[in-house]
């Protein structure tokens, strides 16, 4: 298979029918919430494209008044424009909206812990998504709601999420879409361009970006995953993605190492 043919196959594989996806996901959300006997949906809104797409589809499926968007910034770290973008999207969809600063909770928790993380940024960084998950479920329990997660397939497959943090949700309606496919859907839905083109970030610290942590762009990552889905060989995938073969192998190894994040805790057999 030539590189040109392989690239064409990958491009076709990643191309979605956005209107079909829209109706499918809206039906999925509607059925899940109804079967759960819930009154409404709770969504953590970062101001980015993923949560904006999920908010749009949820509001269309359930009615805006039955969806609550919750922005959970960390004072001094979160860009205020992100909160404003989340509020703008929620308002345009007729959703209710709350802002909860996680800094006081984070400070209280870290001060109560007898051991300090020191130079190790990971324990503190992972606390933040877990605090946000706890806030979302507080509102879900308070209001008889379900928590709708916003992770995409690129994040899920690469393990780029916090276990029991941003992965903590009752349903993941865009979990079957790679990041580049979410962007296709966002463009079809007419979401604001500045949100669609915003540099993806989990907001774990100042200047943090998804692609910086992953060490690869979402476009190249999705190309690699599409090639793997199509059973292509690593050298072919590498040429299509514009990376070396070692990068493809690194992505495969990352997927293998993070598999535990997607599985329930193992239990021994009797």
C-alpha positions as CSV (number, residue, x, y, z in Angstrom):
1,X,0.0,0.0,0.0
2,X,1.4,3.4,-1.0
3,X,1.6,6.2,1.6
4,X,-0.9,8.2,-0.5
5,X,-3.4,5.3,-0.6
6,X,-3.0,4.8,3.2
7,X,-3.4,8.5,3.9
8,X,-6.6,8.6,1.9
9,X,-8.0,5.6,3.7
10,X,-7.2,7.2,7.1
11,X,-8.8,10.5,6.1
12,X,-11.9,8.7,5.0
13,X,-12.0,6.7,8.2
14,X,-11.8,9.8,10.3
15,X,-14.5,11.7,8.3
16,X,-17.9,11.6,10.0
17,X,-21.4,12.4,8.9
18,X,-22.0,15.1,11.6
19,X,-25.7,15.3,11.3
20,X,-26.0,11.5,11.7
21,X,-23.7,11.6,14.7
22,X,-25.7,14.4,16.2
23,X,-29.0,12.6,16.1
24,X,-27.4,9.4,17.3
25,X,-25.8,11.0,20.3
26,X,-28.8,13.0,21.2
27,X,-30.9,9.9,21.2
28,X,-28.3,8.1,23.3
29,X,-28.4,10.9,25.9
30,X,-32.2,11.0,26.0
31,X,-32.5,7.3,26.5
32,X,-29.9,7.1,29.2
33,X,-31.4,9.9,31.3
34,X,-34.9,8.5,30.9
35,X,-33.8,5.0,31.8
36,X,-31.9,6.3,34.9
37,X,-35.0,8.0,36.1
38,X,-33.1,11.2,36.4
39,X,-34.6,14.7,36.3
40,X,-31.7,16.5,34.6
41,X,-28.0,16.4,33.5
42,X,-24.9,17.9,35.1
43,X,-22.0,18.8,32.9
44,X,-18.6,20.1,33.9
45,X,-17.9,23.0,31.4
46,X,-14.3,24.0,30.8
47,X,-15.0,26.4,28.0
48,X,-13.3,24.1,25.5
49,X,-14.7,22.3,22.5
50,X,-15.4,18.9,24.1
51,X,-17.6,20.2,26.9
52,X,-19.2,22.7,24.6
53,X,-20.2,20.0,22.1
54,X,-21.5,17.8,25.0
55,X,-23.5,20.7,26.4
56,X,-25.0,21.5,22.9
57,X,-26.1,17.8,22.4
58,X,-27.4,17.5,25.9
59,X,-29.5,20.7,25.7
60,X,-30.9,19.5,22.3
61,X,-31.7,16.1,23.8
62,X,-33.2,17.2,27.1
63,X,-34.0,20.8,26.7
64,X,-31.7,23.5,28.0
65,X,-33.6,24.0,31.3
66,X,-32.9,20.4,32.1
67,X,-29.1,20.7,31.8
68,X,-26.9,22.4,34.4
69,X,-23.4,23.5,33.3
70,X,-20.8,23.9,36.1
71,X,-17.6,25.7,35.6
72,X,-15.0,24.8,38.2
73,X,-12.0,27.2,37.8
74,X,-9.0,27.3,40.0
75,X,-8.3,30.9,41.0
76,X,-4.9,32.0,39.8
77,X,-4.6,29.1,37.3
78,X,-7.7,29.0,35.1
79,X,-8.0,31.6,32.4
80,X,-11.1,33.8,33.1
81,X,-11.8,33.7,29.4
82,X,-12.5,30.0,29.7
83,X,-15.2,30.6,32.4
84,X,-16.7,33.3,30.2
85,X,-16.7,31.0,27.2
86,X,-18.4,28.3,29.2
87,X,-21.0,30.7,30.4
88,X,-21.6,32.0,26.9
89,X,-22.3,28.5,25.6
90,X,-24.6,27.6,28.5
91,X,-26.5,30.9,28.1
92,X,-27.0,30.4,24.3
93,X,-28.5,27.0,25.0
94,X,-30.8,28.1,27.7
95,X,-29.0,26.1,30.4
96,X,-28.6,26.9,34.0
97,X,-25.0,27.7,35.0
98,X,-22.9,27.6,38.2
99,X,-19.4,28.6,38.9
100,X,-17.5,26.9,41.8
101,X,-13.9,27.9,42.5
102,X,-12.0,24.7,43.5
103,X,-9.1,26.6,45.1
104,X,-10.6,26.7,48.7
105,X,-11.3,23.0,48.6
106,X,-7.9,22.2,47.1
107,X,-6.1,24.3,49.8
108,X,-8.1,22.8,52.6
109,X,-7.4,19.3,51.4
110,X,-3.7,19.7,50.8
111,X,-3.3,21.4,54.2
112,X,-5.1,18.5,55.9
113,X,-2.7,16.0,54.4
114,X,0.3,15.1,56.6
115,X,2.6,14.5,53.6
116,X,3.6,17.1,51.1
117,X,4.1,16.4,47.4
118,X,7.1,18.6,47.1
119,X,8.5,18.6,43.6
120,X,6.2,15.9,42.4
121,X,3.4,17.7,40.6
122,X,1.3,14.6,39.8
123,X,-0.5,14.1,43.1
124,X,-1.6,17.7,43.2
125,X,-2.5,17.8,39.5
126,X,-4.7,14.7,39.8
127,X,-6.4,16.0,42.9
128,X,-8.0,18.8,40.8
129,X,-10.1,16.6,38.4
130,X,-11.1,14.4,41.4
131,X,-12.3,17.5,43.3
132,X,-14.3,18.6,40.2
133,X,-15.8,15.1,39.9
134,X,-16.9,15.3,43.5
135,X,-18.6,18.6,42.9
136,X,-20.4,17.3,39.9
137,X,-21.8,14.4,41.8
138,X,-22.8,16.6,44.7
139,X,-25.1,18.4,42.3
140,X,-26.2,15.2,40.7
141,X,-27.2,13.8,44.1
142,X,-28.8,17.1,45.2
143,X,-30.9,17.5,42.1
144,X,-31.5,13.8,41.0
145,X,-29.3,14.3,38.0
146,X,-26.7,12.3,36.0
147,X,-23.2,13.4,35.3
148,X,-22.4,13.6,31.6
149,X,-18.7,13.2,30.9
150,X,-16.8,15.1,28.1
151,X,-13.9,12.8,27.3
152,X,-13.2,12.0,23.7
153,X,-11.9,8.8,22.2
154,X,-8.3,10.2,21.8
155,X,-8.1,11.0,25.5
156,X,-9.7,7.7,26.5
157,X,-7.6,5.5,24.3
158,X,-4.3,7.2,25.3
159,X,-5.2,7.2,29.0
160,X,-5.0,11.0,29.0
161,X,-7.4,11.5,31.9
162,X,-7.4,11.1,35.7
163,X,-8.6,7.8,37.0
164,X,-11.7,8.5,39.1
165,X,-11.4,12.2,38.1
166,X,-12.6,13.4,34.7
167,X,-13.3,9.8,33.9
168,X,-15.9,9.8,36.7
169,X,-19.2,10.1,34.9
170,X,-22.4,8.2,34.2
171,X,-22.1,8.4,30.4
172,X,-19.6,9.6,27.8
173,X,-21.5,10.7,24.8
174,X,-18.5,11.7,22.7
175,X,-16.3,8.8,23.9
176,X,-16.5,7.1,20.5
177,X,-15.2,10.2,18.7
178,X,-11.6,11.0,18.2
179,X,-10.6,14.7,18.9
180,X,-10.5,15.6,15.2
181,X,-14.0,14.1,14.8
182,X,-15.3,16.2,17.7
183,X,-14.0,19.3,16.0
184,X,-15.8,18.2,12.8
185,X,-19.0,17.9,14.8
186,X,-18.4,21.2,16.6
187,X,-18.1,23.0,13.2
188,X,-21.3,21.4,12.0
189,X,-23.1,22.5,15.2
190,X,-22.0,26.1,14.6
191,X,-20.1,26.5,17.9
192,X,-18.0,29.7,18.2
193,X,-14.8,29.5,16.2
194,X,-12.6,30.7,19.1
195,X,-13.8,27.8,21.2
196,X,-13.3,25.2,18.4
197,X,-9.7,26.5,17.8
198,X,-8.8,27.0,21.4
199,X,-5.6,25.1,22.4
200,X,-6.8,22.1,24.4
201,X,-5.8,22.1,28.1
202,X,-6.9,20.3,31.2
203,X,-6.1,23.4,33.2
204,X,-3.9,21.5,35.7
205,X,-1.3,24.3,35.9
206,X,-0.5,27.6,34.2
207,X,0.5,27.0,30.6
208,X,-0.4,23.3,30.6
209,X,-1.6,21.9,27.3
210,X,-2.9,18.5,26.3
211,X,-0.6,18.2,23.3
212,X,2.4,19.3,25.4
213,X,1.8,16.5,27.8
214,X,1.0,13.9,25.2
215,X,4.1,14.9,23.2
216,X,2.1,14.8,20.0
217,X,-0.6,16.8,18.3
218,X,-4.2,15.4,18.2
219,X,-4.1,15.4,14.4
220,X,-1.1,13.1,14.4
221,X,-2.4,11.0,17.3
222,X,-5.7,10.4,15.6
223,X,-3.9,9.5,12.4
224,X,-2.0,6.9,14.3
225,X,-5.1,5.5,16.0
226,X,-7.0,5.4,12.7
227,X,-4.1,3.5,11.1
228,X,-4.1,1.0,13.9
229,X,-7.9,0.6,13.6
230,X,-7.4,-0.1,9.9
231,X,-4.7,-2.8,10.7
232,X,-1.9,-0.9,9.0
233,X,1.7,-1.6,9.8
234,X,3.6,0.8,12.0
235,X,6.0,2.0,9.2
236,X,3.0,2.9,7.0
237,X,1.2,4.7,9.9
238,X,4.4,6.6,10.7
239,X,4.6,7.9,7.2
240,X,1.0,9.0,7.1
241,X,1.3,10.8,10.5
242,X,4.6,12.4,9.7
243,X,6.3,10.8,12.7
244,X,9.0,8.1,13.2
245,X,8.1,4.5,13.9
246,X,9.3,4.8,17.5
247,X,6.5,7.4,18.1
248,X,3.9,4.9,16.9
249,X,5.4,2.3,19.2
250,X,5.3,4.8,22.1
251,X,1.6,5.5,21.5
252,X,0.9,1.7,21.5
253,X,2.9,1.3,24.7
254,X,1.0,4.2,26.3
255,X,-2.3,2.6,25.4
256,X,-1.1,-0.7,26.9
257,X,0.2,0.9,30.2
258,X,-3.1,2.9,30.7
259,X,-5.4,0.0,30.1
260,X,-6.0,-0.4,33.8
261,X,-7.7,3.0,33.8
262,X,-10.5,1.6,31.6
263,X,-11.1,-1.6,33.5
264,X,-12.9,-2.2,36.9
265,X,-10.6,-3.1,39.8
266,X,-9.5,-6.7,39.4
267,X,-10.6,-9.2,42.0
268,X,-9.1,-12.7,42.6
269,X,-11.0,-15.8,41.7
270,X,-12.3,-18.2,44.4
